[in-house]
Amino acid sequence: MSAPRSTRVEVNGWIILDKPVGMTSTQGVSVVKRVFNAKKAGHAGTLDPLASGILPIALGEATKTVPYVMDGRKVYRFTVAWGVETNTDDTEGGPVATSDARPERAEVEALLPRYTGVISQVPPRFSAIKIDGERAYDLARDGEEVELEARNIEVHALRIVEYSREATTFEAECGKGTYVRALARDMGRDLGCYGHVTALRRAVVGTFDEQDAVTPDELRAMKEGATDLPPLTEALLPVETALEALPTLVVSQHDAGRLARGQGVILRGRDAPVFEGVAAVMSGGTLVALAELDSGELLPKRIFRL
């Protein structure tokens, strides 16, 4: 007997999930995939179960644009409790160091420039980084000694949102690969009082922010036709929304057809683009390809079937 055919459908676009605390990123993808009955889905950047906030989820052809979201800037709001460092650098773990000292606001303010710009950071032992093919958090949970190498990350801005001697809330704008838990750990050590993250929310990922976000409960209610919410289709953002940081080129249907077949297109003359590099190519209001412009020739890199 042949296997039953899948009843899932082709859905293309982005859902910006406002992930609640306690849900894993994989569970978030499953919720969205189930609501839309979608064939294909993936997320752009893992968010820890203890964190809330923006989890961009790509459906269908949008999965081809995931790297452009993951490489974009991120903004986090996080609270650091002073006096205790844990083995996970958040509330999930147990204490490994304690102190009765508490930092004054001026001390914390004075420390911030040291954590702004390109800095060296050792990721938390409980992280998704792979060591010889194994996730660091799996090795750490098995009791193995995990040694992760320092790597350069970029923090564009770091500021205090709310201060008290027991806990301080920060907002960080940072690039790919930054671990906020490691920022808390290292600031606590530098201040001589230790610290760990007690609350973490991601507010921005690439071109997406909290205004775009919808909760799992709202998505389910939209599917059921709730009258106090927009229709489900309005929550689905176009595939090209993820590419707003790229230049856009508009080509004719003829040239779009060439790109779709993997062929290059010559763009010369008075209206030829003056830049080089990757661009989002549109035709008739539809995303056709991601293509690289090199010496007047447009070469397709990723083709979209929308």
N, C-alpha and C positions, 0 to 999 in steps of 0.2 A: 504493500500500500504506500502511495506517495504521501509525503508530509503535507498537512493542511497549509494552504497558502496564507501568508500573513495578511491581516486586515489593516495593518498600519498604513498610513498615508504619507505622501511627500509634503512636508511642511518646511518652508524656507524663511529664516529670519532670526531675530534675537529676542529672547525674553530676559529682562533684567530682574532677576529674582531678589527680593529682599529676604535673605536667608535668616531664619530665626536661630537663636542659640539652641544648641542640642541637636541640630540637623547636620549631617555630613554633606559635603559638596556632592557626592555621588547620589545621596538620597534626594537632594535638590534637583538634580538632573532627571531622576526617575519620576518625580512629581510632575515636572513640566512635560516630559515625554508622554506620560500617561494622560494628562489633561488634553494634549493636542493629538493623542494617538499617533505620534510621529515616528517615522522609521529610524531617524538618525539624530543624535543629540550629543553634545559635549559641553564642558564648561571652560571658561577662560580664567584659570587661576584658582587654585584650591583655597578655600576659606575654612579654618579650623572649626570643629563642632562648637567650641566655646565662644566663637566669634559670631557676630551678626553682620548683616549689611549686604552690599552689592555683590551678587554672584551672576555675572553675565553667562547666559546659556545659549549656545548656538544650535539652531535646528537646521538640518539639511545642508544646503549649499553654504550657509553661514559658517559651518565648521571650517571652511577653507580660509576664513578671515581671522580665525582665533589667534594666530601669532601676532597680528597687528594690535589686538586688544591686550594681550599679555605683556607686550613690550611697552605699552603706554604707561603714563603716570598713574600712581595710586595715592589716595588720601585715606589715612586712618585716624580715628579718634580712639584713644586708649587711656585707661586709668592704671597707674602704677601705685601699689600699696608698698610703703616703705617699711623696712625693718625685717623682712624675710625674703630670702632667695629660695626658690624651689628647684627641684631637679628637672622640671618641665618648663620653668620660667613663667608659669601661670598657675591658676588655682587647682589644676588637675593633679599636680604632683605634690610630693612631700617636701618639707623644709630641709635644706642642706646647710644653711647659714642664717644666723639671726643677729640683730643688733638693737640696742636701746636708743641708738642715735637717730635723729630725725633732721632732715635738711631744712634750712631756711629758704624762703623763696629766692632770695638774692643768690644763694649758692646754686640753686637749680638753674636760674637764669644765666649765671656765669658759665655753666657747663654746656649750654645749648650750642654755641658756636663749634665746640669740639665734635659735635654730632651732626654737623651740617656740611654739605659738600660731598666729595668722594672720600669715603672712610673705609677702613678695614674692619670686617665683622666676622666673628666665628658664629655660624648658625647654631641654634639650639640642638642639643643631643636628641631631643624628641622632635625630629623634623622629617620631611619626606625625601630628603636628600639620600641618594643611593651610595652605598659603600660596598664595592665588589658585588653589585647586583642586588643587594638587600637594602630595604629602607632603614634609615638610621633609627626611626622610632621602634621598628620591630626588634632591632638588635638591642636597643636600650631597654625595652620591656622584657627581653630575655635575660637581662642582667649583664650583658656584655659591655665592656668598656668601649665607649664610642669617642673617637678622636676625629673631629672635623677640622679641616683646614680653613684658615681665614681667607676671605675673598673680599674684593672691593665692591662696594655698593654705593649708590648715590642718594643722599637725602637732600632734596631741594629746599625744604623748609621744615622747621620744627619749632613749635611755640606752645606755651602754657595756655590752656583753656580755663582751668580751674585749679587753684592751689589750696592745699591744707598740709599741715605737718605730717599727717598720717597717710595721705594719698594725694597724688597730683594727676590731673587729666591733661593729656597732650593732644595736639594735632600734628601729624607728620605727613608731608607730601614727599613721596619717594619713588624710586625707580624699581625695575624688576629685580627680584631676588632679595629684597630687604625683609628681614625678620624683626617685627616690632617687639616680640618677646626678648630678642637679643638686645635691642636698644634699652629696654627696661632693666635687664640683667646688668648690662655694662654701666649704665648711669648709676644704678644702685651701688655698684662696686666703687666707681669713681667718687661718689659722694660719701663713701664709708659707712653706709647704712643698709645696703642691700635693697632689693626690690623685686617685685614680680607683677605681671599683668593680671588685673582682676576683671577688666571689661575691655572688649575690643570690638570696634565697629568699622567696617570698610565703607567709606562714603563715596568714593570715586574709583572707577577703573577705566582707563583710557578715555573714550568719549562719553562714557555712561556715568550718570550720577543718581542720587536718590530721587530726583524728580521722575526718572524713567522707571523706578522700581515698583514691583507689585509683589505682594506676599503670596505664599502658597494658598492660604485660605481665600484670598481675593480671586486667585486664578480659578479655584474650584467653584467659587460662587458665580464667577463670570460664565463658566461652562454650564452651570445650572440655570443661567438666564436671569440672575439677580437684577432687579429693576433699578437699584441704587448704584450700580456700577456700569462702566462702559462695556460694550460687547467684547468678547474674548479677542476678536481680530484686532482691536485697537491696542492690545497689550503687545502684539507682535510687531517689532520694529524691522524695517527693511534691512536686508543683508548689508547694503552699502553704508549703513549707519556706522559700522565699525571702522570704516575707512576714511572718516572725515578729515583725518590728519594728512592724508595723501592728496596730491594734486589730482584733478579730474580732467579727463579728456573725453570729448564727444566725437564719435566717428560715424560715418555713413553706414547704412545697412550692408552695403557691399564690403566695406572694410571690416565690419563686425563679423561677417560671414567668414572672411579670411582668418581672422583671429580665432574664431571658434573651431576652425580646422587646423589650428596650430601653426598658421602661416604668419609671417611678418607683414607689416604695413609700412610703406614709406610715407613720412610726413615732412614735406618740404614746401618751400614757397613762403609767401608773405605771412600766412597764418600758422606757420609751423610753430610748435611749442619752443620756448627758449630755455627749458630746463632739461636735465637728464636724470634718469632714475626711474623708480617704480611709480606707476600711476593707476588709478581706478578708471577703467574705460567704460563709458556709457554709450548706448545707442537707442534712440527712441524712448528715452526715460528708463531703460533697463540696464542693469549692470551686466557687462559682457565678459570682462576679463580683468585680471591684474596683469599689467604688461610693463616691460622695461623699455624706456626710450633711450636709445643709444645712437648717437650720430645721425639723428633724423629717422631712424628705423624703430618701429614699435614691435617688440617681440613678446608674445604671450607667455606668461609664467603660470597662471592659473585660469582655467576656463570655467565660467558659471553657466549652468543650465537652468535658467529661471523662466 
